Amino acid sequence: MAQAQRAALLNDVQRFQGLENAAGSADGADKLLSYANQIAAEQTQQLMQMRALCNQMLEEAAARDAALANRQAMMDAASQRGLARDDGGFGGAKPLPLNYSGIK
């Protein structure tokens, strides 16, 4: 994904530089205005792409934060259930033998 973004960026830079060079050598007001409009359209497109990327990053961060909060809530609920029991949450566990001398 990062390499694709990098390649797209390099392509956009080359296209933008080509438009700037063409605008610099334009031999009339109409051509210059046409190139200026193309440059403005390119800049607008780039800004929209940046906004989309920022929005995607914000959505991913919100989803990650929600998943972490959900996990923490489940862990807290399990701890509370264990602490609320009289046996400390170890009901049904077999007691360990107190005399370890008979263990081989």
PyMOL commands that set and color helices and strands:
alter all, ss='L'
color gray80, all
select helices_A, chain A and resi 2-24+29-84
alter helices_A, ss='H'
color red, helices_A
deselect
rebuild
show_as cartoon
